Amino acid sequence: MISVLTVFHFHRAVHRSPSGEDAPDGLYDKGAMGRVIYTWEERIRARRELARLASEAPELIQKMGFTMAEVDAELAKPFWRR
């Protein structure tokens, strides 16, 4: 479930003018919105790849220096969390 704080940060990111000031109502910084969506898509892709790697080659996870508990914690995060 998306938290209120996440919605607030998304709202602030897309309602900014290029100078960093709040944009007037109804104006959006489409570049910021695109960056947020791109970041979310990258997190989804990376976590899917991590899940695949953990199931197909868990020995590589250990060689990279991670535990399966760390992998499980990362996979449990929603896409909007770092």
Secondary structure, DSSP 8 states (H G I E B T S, - for coil): ---HHHHHHHHHHHTB-TTSSB--TT---HHHHHHHHHHHHHHHHHHHHHHHHHHH-HHHHHHTT--HHHHHHHHTS-TT--
